[in-house]
Amino acid sequence: MAYDTRFARLLHVLVHMHLRGGTTTSGTLAQMLHTNEVVVRRTMAALRTAGMVTSTGGRKGGWTLARALDTLTARDVYEAIGHGAVFTIGPADDNPACPVERAANQLVAQALGEGEAALLQRLGGTVLSDLAAQITPQAASDRQTPQPTG
C-alpha cells in the first residue's frame, strides 16, 4: 500500500527550516527529501497559501518561515495540505437496502469519525516548536544536511 507522505515531509521541512535559521532553497529541500525541486515547490505552495511560509524567486531566493514554530501545530500543517481520507477503510455500498450492511456501515463510519477526531486532537496539541525541541544540539550538528550546489 502506498502512503501519502506529504504531511510527514512537510513537518520535516518546517523543522529543518527552523533549525537552519528559517530560510531554505527549493534545491536544498529537494535534496533533503530525495525528490526534485518541482515537487518541492508544488508541495510548499500549500504552506504558502496557509501563510506558514513565503517564497522569493531568483538566484538568492528560497522559502522562508512566515510564522514561528511555536505558533504552528501539526494540525495546522495537516489542514493546510489537500488530502483524501485519513483511513483507507470505509463503508460498503453493495446493498444499501440490506439492514446488515447498514449496521456494519454505521459501525465503520462511527469508528472512523472517532479515530479522525482523536487524530486531529493529538495533532492540534502538538506545537512544532516542541517537535524541534526533540532534536538535541548534538543530533542537529551530527546530521548530514545537504548544502545547495551551484
HELIX and SHEET records of a PDB file:
HELIX    1   1 ARG A    6  LEU A   19  1                                  14    
HELIX    2   2 SER A   26  LEU A   33  1                                   8    
HELIX    3   3 GLU A   37  THR A   49  1                                  13    
HELIX    4   4 LEU A   69  THR A   71  5                                   3    
HELIX    5   5 ALA A   74  ALA A   80  1                                   7    
HELIX    6   6 PRO A   99  GLY A  124  1                                  26    
HELIX    7   7 LEU A  128  ALA A  133  1                                   6    
HELIX    8   8 PRO A  137  ASP A  142  1                                   6    
SHEET    1   A 3 THR A  23  THR A  24  0                                        
SHEET    2   A 3 GLY A  62  LEU A  65 -1                                        
SHEET    3   A 3 VAL A  53  THR A  56 -1                                        
END                                                                             
